[in-house]
Amino acid sequence: MTPIASQGHKLDARRDRAAYVLLLLLAGCFGLTVLVFQPGYITIDARYVYADAQAWHFGDWQSPAMGALWRIIDPIAPGAWSMFLLTAILYWLAFGALAFIALARSTWLGLATPLPALLPPAFFFVGMIWRDVQFAVIWLVAGVLVLAAAERGRHLRPFGVLLRPNAAIAAPLLATYAISPACFSLRRAAIVFLPAAAAFCALVPLVYYGLLGAERQHPLHSIFVFDLGGITHFGGENAFPVPWSEEETALLKSACYDPARWDTYWHLPPCPFVMQRLERPDDVIFGRPLLVRAWRQAVIAHPLAYLAHRSTFMWQFLARANLVLPVWDWAAPGASYGHSPFFIPVLRLHDALAESTLFRPGLWLLLAVATCAASWRRRDTRAGAFAIGVTSCAAVYVMTFFVLGVAADFRYAYWCVLATLAGAVAAMISRREARVKTDADFPAGAPAQAASAR
């Protein structure tokens, strides 16, 4: 055996050993996930989704697509288990596939790739059954599978818009990457963006109402109520299409407004009287054109108040401490989930970190933008295109909440967290790809040979 062949054989053996180590590491991570979060926690929102799934009668306030999926997989492991296991499997499938792609370039990078998936902002949510978690994990799997398929010269398409409809604005960037995963093209993205966004927006009602027959519950009108409350607060005039008493008007201008959530107008003190009036059986306004007209007129008449409200909300969402995990559900003595000996350390870590910068969406938005910018020079590599595709998609998705957000919970930025972590790994892979390409174009000794030839 020649020395070169011997070195190649040793390298292959080393990579084989590293692959076995990586498989064991991923199996351990999956086992840890199941141990810590089993049987999975059905959040308040998920309870409605599960009830709809069991009755096969959907409403559009929660995701009918998630309900249909849950109904299909529920016989495998009824209740929380089915959706939790699906999420955990997809989560580690995504990071595992990315790890093996990295392993082909660098042993240490491949073995290190699962570690970011254990970071609190990502790992904390794997056991929480929220559509924002399912949406983020599904898009991550789709993006990584596109990258893996591109390694073999094949193509796949991402999906996920049906879980979180406002993702239709960001989806075209991920779709652009899926169309051409070998190189991210800004020109192609600009051409695809508007038609793809329109197609994704049309897909939502087609599936929700046409295929699944979902009941119209007008979730979009929660945005109108939140905006009308914000305009009333910042503009100093009642923007709602109904009169209020002096006491109610004073509350609307002061104590009712909470930039972290619209629930104060719905069922939280001090102002549930707002939705009680808007949904009054003898004169329903919520879900009716009157509320839409009132919102439009208020935005036109008080644009500065609207911008002040939306900017205040976005600052709350991006830069301030907000809800991370639904800890109130586990405070009761009878709440078995929160008292699991394997989950308690997670809760303690949550309590220590929940108000830290690590759980501010603004940090992850900046990291996503930075990763996208750092990868731009290597957009003609497969990993570079992936990094740009997922991080740009995540950044646009987070920014849609400036117009569409009604709550500032950290979970709404979860896709940005996963995209940034995966994008950072891909950015490092792309550096290795670029280095290998440079070495291939300019092998050692080539400049000296060229000089002697001259």
C-alpha positions as CSV (number, residue, x, y, z in Angstrom):
1,M,0.0,0.0,0.0
2,T,1.4,3.4,-1.0
3,P,1.8,6.1,1.7
4,I,-1.0,8.2,0.2
5,A,-3.4,5.2,0.1
6,S,-2.4,4.3,3.7
7,Q,-3.3,7.9,4.8
8,G,-6.6,7.7,3.0
9,H,-7.4,4.4,4.6
10,K,-6.6,5.8,8.1
11,L,-8.8,8.9,7.3
12,D,-11.7,6.7,6.3
13,A,-11.3,4.6,9.5
14,R,-11.2,7.7,11.6
15,R,-14.4,9.0,10.0
16,D,-16.1,5.7,10.5
17,R,-15.3,5.8,14.2
18,A,-16.4,9.4,14.4
19,A,-19.7,8.4,12.7
20,Y,-20.4,5.7,15.3
21,V,-19.6,8.2,18.1
22,L,-21.9,10.7,16.5
23,L,-24.7,8.1,16.3
24,L,-24.3,7.3,20.0
25,L,-24.2,11.0,20.9
26,L,-27.5,11.6,19.0
27,A,-29.1,8.6,20.6
28,G,-28.1,9.9,24.0
29,C,-29.5,13.4,23.2
30,F,-32.8,11.9,22.0
31,G,-32.9,9.7,25.2
32,L,-32.2,12.7,27.4
33,T,-35.0,14.6,25.6
34,V,-37.5,11.9,26.3
35,L,-36.4,11.4,29.9
36,V,-36.6,15.2,30.7
37,F,-39.8,16.1,28.9
38,Q,-41.9,12.9,28.7
39,P,-44.8,12.6,28.2
40,G,-44.7,16.0,26.6
41,Y,-46.7,19.0,27.9
42,I,-50.0,19.9,26.3
43,T,-50.2,23.7,26.6
44,I,-53.5,25.6,26.9
45,D,-53.5,26.2,23.1
46,A,-52.7,22.6,22.4
47,R,-55.7,21.4,24.5
48,Y,-58.1,23.2,22.0
49,V,-56.2,21.7,19.1
50,Y,-56.4,18.2,20.5
51,A,-60.1,18.5,21.3
52,D,-60.7,19.7,17.7
53,A,-58.6,16.7,16.4
54,Q,-60.6,14.2,18.5
55,A,-63.9,15.7,17.3
56,W,-62.6,16.3,13.7
57,H,-64.2,19.7,13.9
58,F,-61.7,22.5,13.5
59,G,-61.6,26.2,14.1
60,D,-59.2,28.6,12.5
61,W,-58.1,30.3,15.8
62,Q,-55.6,27.4,16.3
63,S,-54.0,25.5,13.5
64,P,-56.4,23.0,11.8
65,A,-53.4,21.5,10.0
66,M,-51.8,20.7,13.4
67,G,-55.1,19.2,14.5
68,A,-55.4,17.0,11.4
69,L,-51.8,15.8,11.9
70,W,-52.4,15.1,15.6
71,R,-55.5,13.0,14.7
72,I,-53.4,10.9,12.2
73,I,-50.5,10.2,14.6
74,D,-52.5,9.9,17.8
75,P,-53.3,6.2,17.6
76,I,-49.5,5.5,17.8
77,A,-49.2,7.0,21.3
78,P,-52.5,8.7,22.4
79,G,-52.4,12.2,23.9
80,A,-49.3,14.3,24.4
81,W,-47.0,11.4,23.7
82,S,-47.7,11.3,20.0
83,M,-47.0,14.9,19.2
84,F,-44.1,15.1,21.6
85,L,-42.3,12.1,20.1
86,L,-42.9,13.4,16.6
87,T,-41.4,16.8,17.6
88,A,-38.4,15.2,19.4
89,I,-37.7,12.8,16.5
90,L,-37.9,15.6,13.9
91,Y,-35.8,17.9,16.1
92,W,-32.9,15.4,16.4
93,L,-33.3,14.2,12.8
94,A,-32.6,17.8,11.7
95,F,-29.6,18.4,13.9
96,G,-28.4,14.8,13.3
97,A,-28.5,15.2,9.5
98,L,-26.7,18.5,9.8
99,A,-24.1,16.9,12.0
100,F,-23.4,14.1,9.5
101,I,-23.1,16.7,6.7
102,A,-20.6,18.6,8.9
103,L,-18.8,15.4,9.7
104,A,-17.9,14.9,6.1
105,R,-15.9,18.1,6.2
106,S,-14.6,18.1,9.8
107,T,-14.7,15.5,12.6
108,W,-14.7,18.0,15.4
109,L,-17.4,20.1,13.7
110,G,-19.6,17.1,13.1
111,L,-19.3,15.9,16.7
112,A,-19.9,19.4,18.0
113,T,-23.1,20.1,15.9
114,P,-25.6,18.4,18.3
115,L,-24.4,20.6,21.2
116,P,-26.1,23.8,20.1
117,A,-29.4,21.8,20.1
118,L,-28.9,21.4,23.9
119,L,-28.7,25.1,24.5
120,P,-31.6,26.4,26.7
121,P,-33.3,28.7,24.1
122,A,-33.7,25.7,21.8
123,F,-33.9,22.7,24.1
124,F,-36.4,24.1,26.6
125,F,-39.2,24.0,24.0
126,V,-38.9,20.5,22.6
127,G,-41.3,19.1,25.1
128,M,-43.8,21.9,24.8
129,I,-46.7,21.2,22.4
130,W,-47.2,24.5,20.8
131,R,-47.7,25.1,17.1
132,D,-44.8,27.6,17.1
133,V,-42.5,24.7,18.2
134,Q,-43.9,22.3,15.6
135,F,-43.7,25.0,12.9
136,A,-40.0,25.8,13.7
137,V,-39.0,22.1,13.9
138,I,-40.7,21.2,10.6
139,W,-39.1,24.1,8.7
140,L,-35.7,23.2,10.2
141,V,-36.1,19.6,9.1
142,A,-37.3,20.7,5.6
143,G,-34.3,23.0,5.2
144,V,-31.7,20.4,6.4
145,L,-33.3,17.7,4.2
146,V,-33.0,20.1,1.2
147,L,-29.3,20.6,2.1
148,A,-28.8,16.8,2.4
149,A,-30.6,16.2,-0.9
150,A,-28.4,18.8,-2.6
151,E,-25.4,16.9,-1.4
152,R,-26.7,14.1,-3.5
153,G,-27.9,16.2,-6.4
154,R,-31.6,15.9,-5.5
155,H,-34.3,18.5,-4.6
156,L,-36.9,18.7,-1.9
157,R,-39.5,21.4,-1.0
158,P,-40.1,22.9,2.4
159,F,-43.5,23.4,4.1
160,G,-44.9,24.7,7.4
161,V,-47.0,27.7,6.4
162,L,-50.2,25.9,7.5
163,L,-49.1,25.9,11.1
164,R,-48.4,29.6,11.4
165,P,-50.1,31.5,8.5
166,N,-48.0,34.7,9.0
167,A,-45.0,32.6,8.0
168,A,-46.3,33.0,4.4
169,I,-44.4,36.3,4.2
170,A,-41.1,34.6,5.2
171,A,-41.6,31.3,3.4
172,P,-40.6,32.5,-0.1
173,L,-37.0,33.0,1.1
174,L,-36.9,29.3,2.2
175,A,-38.6,28.3,-1.0
176,T,-36.0,30.2,-3.0
177,Y,-33.3,28.2,-1.3
178,A,-35.1,25.0,-1.9
179,I,-35.5,25.8,-5.6
180,S,-31.8,26.2,-6.0
181,P,-29.9,24.9,-2.9
182,A,-26.5,25.0,-4.6
183,C,-26.4,28.8,-4.6
184,F,-28.5,31.5,-3.0
185,S,-29.5,34.2,-5.6
186,L,-30.8,37.6,-4.4
187,R,-32.2,38.2,-7.9
188,R,-34.0,34.9,-7.8
189,A,-35.4,35.6,-4.3
190,A,-36.7,39.0,-5.5
191,I,-38.4,37.5,-8.5
192,V,-39.9,34.6,-6.5
193,F,-40.9,36.6,-3.3
194,L,-44.2,38.2,-4.2
195,P,-45.7,35.3,-6.3
196,A,-44.7,32.8,-3.7
197,A,-46.0,34.9,-0.8
198,A,-49.3,35.2,-2.7
199,A,-49.4,31.4,-3.4
200,F,-48.7,30.6,0.3
201,C,-51.4,33.1,1.5
202,A,-53.9,31.4,-0.9
203,L,-52.9,28.0,0.3
204,V,-53.9,28.7,3.9
205,P,-57.7,29.3,3.3
206,L,-57.7,26.6,0.6
207,V,-56.6,24.0,3.2
208,Y,-58.3,25.5,6.3
209,Y,-61.7,26.0,4.9
210,G,-61.8,24.0,1.7
211,L,-60.1,20.8,2.7
212,L,-60.6,20.7,6.5
213,G,-63.8,22.7,6.7
214,A,-62.6,24.9,9.6
215,E,-65.0,27.2,11.4
216,R,-64.2,30.9,10.9
217,Q,-63.4,32.3,14.3
218,H,-61.7,35.5,13.0
219,P,-58.3,35.3,14.7
220,L,-57.2,38.3,12.5
221,H,-59.6,40.5,14.4
222,S,-57.6,40.1,17.5
223,I,-55.0,42.2,15.8
224,F,-57.6,44.9,15.1
225,V,-58.7,44.9,18.7
226,F,-55.1,45.2,19.9
227,D,-54.4,48.0,17.4
228,L,-57.5,49.9,18.3
229,G,-56.6,49.6,22.0
230,G,-53.1,50.8,21.2
231,I,-54.3,53.8,19.1
232,T,-56.8,54.7,21.9
233,H,-53.9,54.6,24.4
234,F,-51.4,56.6,22.4
235,G,-53.9,58.9,20.6
236,G,-56.0,59.8,23.6
237,E,-59.2,59.2,21.7
238,N,-61.6,56.3,21.6
239,A,-60.8,54.4,18.3
240,F,-63.3,51.6,18.9
241,P,-66.6,51.7,16.9
242,V,-68.6,51.7,20.2
243,P,-69.1,54.3,23.0
244,W,-67.8,53.6,26.5
245,S,-68.6,55.0,29.9
246,E,-66.3,57.6,31.4
247,E,-64.6,55.1,33.6
248,E,-64.1,52.6,30.8
249,T,-62.7,55.3,28.5
250,A,-60.2,56.3,31.2
251,L,-59.1,52.7,31.6
252,L,-58.7,52.3,27.8
253,K,-56.5,55.4,27.7
254,S,-54.3,54.2,30.6
255,A,-54.4,50.8,32.4
256,C,-55.9,48.6,29.7
257,Y,-52.9,48.8,27.4
258,D,-50.2,46.1,27.8
259,P,-47.6,45.9,25.0
260,A,-46.9,42.3,25.9
261,R,-50.3,40.9,25.0
262,W,-53.8,41.8,23.8
263,D,-55.4,39.5,26.4
264,T,-56.2,42.5,28.7
265,Y,-59.0,43.3,26.3
266,W,-60.2,39.7,26.3
267,H,-60.1,38.0,29.6
268,L,-57.5,39.5,31.8
269,P,-58.1,42.4,34.3
270,P,-58.7,45.2,34.1
271,C,-60.5,45.4,30.8
272,P,-62.3,42.3,29.7
273,F,-65.3,44.5,29.2
274,V,-63.9,45.3,25.7
275,M,-64.4,41.9,24.2
276,Q,-67.6,41.4,26.2
277,R,-69.0,44.3,24.4
278,L,-67.6,43.4,21.0
279,E,-69.0,39.9,21.3
280,R,-72.4,40.9,22.8
281,P,-74.9,38.5,21.4
282,D,-77.5,41.1,20.4
283,D,-74.9,43.3,18.7
284,V,-71.8,41.4,17.6
285,I,-68.9,43.5,16.3
286,F,-66.0,41.1,16.6
287,G,-65.6,39.3,13.3
288,R,-67.8,41.8,11.5
289,P,-66.8,44.3,8.7
290,L,-67.6,47.2,11.2
291,L,-64.5,46.3,13.2
292,V,-62.4,46.2,10.0
293,R,-63.6,49.7,9.0
294,A,-63.0,51.1,12.4
295,W,-59.4,49.7,12.3
296,R,-58.8,51.2,8.9
297,Q,-60.2,54.6,9.8
298,A,-58.2,54.7,13.1
299,V,-54.9,53.8,11.3
300,I,-55.5,56.5,8.7
301,A,-56.6,59.1,11.2
302,H,-53.9,58.4,13.8
303,P,-50.9,57.0,12.0
304,L,-48.4,58.3,14.6
305,A,-50.4,56.6,17.4
306,Y,-50.5,53.4,15.5
307,L,-46.7,53.5,14.9
308,A,-46.1,54.3,18.5
309,H,-48.2,51.3,19.6
310,R,-46.6,49.0,17.1
311,S,-43.1,50.2,18.0
312,T,-43.8,49.8,21.7
313,F,-45.0,46.3,21.1
314,M,-42.0,45.4,19.0
315,W,-39.6,46.8,21.6
316,Q,-41.3,44.7,24.2
317,F,-41.1,41.6,22.0
318,L,-37.5,42.0,20.9
319,A,-35.7,43.6,23.9
320,R,-37.6,43.0,27.1
321,A,-38.2,39.9,29.3
322,N,-41.3,38.0,28.3
323,L,-43.0,34.7,28.9
324,V,-40.7,31.8,28.1
325,L,-42.3,28.6,29.5
326,P,-45.9,28.4,30.8
327,V,-44.7,28.0,34.4
328,W,-48.0,28.9,36.0
329,D,-49.4,25.5,34.8
330,W,-46.9,23.7,37.0
331,A,-47.3,25.7,40.2
332,A,-50.3,23.8,41.5
333,P,-49.5,20.9,43.9
334,G,-51.4,18.5,41.7
335,A,-49.5,19.4,38.5
336,S,-47.5,16.2,38.0
337,Y,-45.6,17.4,34.9
338,G,-43.7,20.2,36.7
339,H,-42.7,17.9,39.6
340,S,-40.8,15.3,37.5
341,P,-37.3,14.9,39.0
342,F,-35.8,15.1,35.5
343,F,-37.8,18.2,34.6
344,I,-37.1,20.2,37.8
345,P,-33.5,21.0,36.8
346,V,-34.9,22.5,33.6
347,L,-37.3,24.6,35.5
348,R,-34.5,25.9,37.8
349,L,-32.4,26.8,34.9
350,H,-35.4,28.4,33.3
351,D,-35.9,30.6,36.4
352,A,-32.3,31.6,36.4
353,L,-32.2,32.5,32.7
354,A,-35.7,33.5,31.7
355,E,-35.1,37.3,32.1
356,S,-31.5,37.2,30.7
357,T,-30.4,38.4,27.3
358,L,-30.3,34.8,26.1
359,F,-34.1,34.8,25.9
360,R,-34.6,38.2,24.1
361,P,-35.7,37.7,20.5
362,G,-33.8,40.8,19.5
363,L,-30.5,38.9,20.3
364,W,-31.5,36.0,18.0
365,L,-32.6,38.4,15.3
366,L,-29.2,40.2,15.3
367,L,-27.4,36.8,15.3
368,A,-29.5,35.6,12.4
369,V,-28.7,38.8,10.4
370,A,-25.0,38.5,11.3
371,T,-24.9,34.8,10.2
372,C,-26.7,35.7,7.0
373,A,-24.2,38.5,6.3
374,A,-21.2,36.4,7.2
375,S,-22.3,33.7,4.8
376,W,-23.0,36.0,1.9
377,R,-19.5,35.6,0.4
378,R,-20.0,31.9,0.3
379,R,-23.5,31.9,-1.1
380,D,-22.3,29.8,-4.0
381,T,-21.6,26.8,-1.7
382,R,-24.4,24.5,-0.6
383,A,-23.9,25.1,3.1
384,G,-23.6,28.9,2.5
385,A,-26.9,28.9,0.6
386,F,-28.6,27.0,3.4
387,A,-27.3,29.4,6.0
388,I,-28.5,32.4,4.1
389,G,-31.9,30.8,3.3
390,V,-32.8,29.8,6.8
391,T,-31.5,32.9,8.6
392,S,-33.0,35.4,6.1
393,C,-36.3,33.6,6.4
394,A,-36.1,33.7,10.2
395,A,-35.3,37.4,10.3
396,V,-38.2,38.3,8.0
397,Y,-40.5,36.0,10.0
398,V,-39.6,37.8,13.3
399,M,-40.2,41.2,11.6
400,T,-43.7,40.3,10.5
401,F,-44.7,40.6,14.1
402,F,-44.4,44.3,13.9
403,V,-47.7,44.3,12.0
404,L,-49.2,41.0,13.0
405,G,-48.1,40.4,16.6
406,V,-50.6,40.4,19.5
407,A,-48.4,38.8,22.1
408,A,-44.7,39.0,23.0
409,D,-43.9,35.5,24.2
410,F,-40.5,34.2,23.4
411,R,-41.9,31.1,21.6
412,Y,-42.8,33.3,18.7
413,A,-39.1,33.7,18.0
414,Y,-38.4,30.0,18.2
415,W,-37.9,29.5,14.5
416,C,-35.3,32.3,14.6
417,V,-33.4,30.4,17.4
418,L,-33.3,27.1,15.5
419,A,-32.5,28.8,12.1
420,T,-29.6,30.8,13.7
421,L,-28.1,27.8,15.4
422,A,-28.3,25.6,12.3
423,G,-27.3,28.5,10.1
424,A,-24.2,29.1,12.2
425,V,-23.2,25.4,11.8
426,A,-23.8,25.7,8.1
427,A,-21.7,28.9,7.9
428,M,-18.7,27.0,9.4
429,I,-19.3,24.1,6.9
430,S,-19.3,26.6,4.1
431,R,-15.9,27.9,5.2
432,R,-14.6,24.4,5.0
433,E,-16.1,24.0,1.6
434,A,-14.5,27.3,0.4
435,R,-11.2,26.3,1.8
436,V,-11.2,22.9,0.1
437,K,-12.2,24.6,-3.2
438,T,-9.4,27.1,-2.9
439,D,-6.9,24.3,-2.2
440,A,-8.2,22.4,-5.2
441,D,-7.8,25.5,-7.5
442,F,-4.4,26.5,-6.1
443,P,-2.6,23.4,-4.9
444,A,0.6,23.7,-2.8
445,G,3.6,24.5,-5.0
446,A,1.5,25.8,-7.9
447,P,2.7,29.4,-7.6
448,A,6.4,28.2,-7.6
449,Q,5.8,26.0,-10.6
450,A,4.2,28.9,-12.5
451,A,7.1,31.2,-11.6
452,S,9.7,28.6,-12.8
453,A,7.8,28.1,-16.0
454,R,7.9,31.9,-16.7
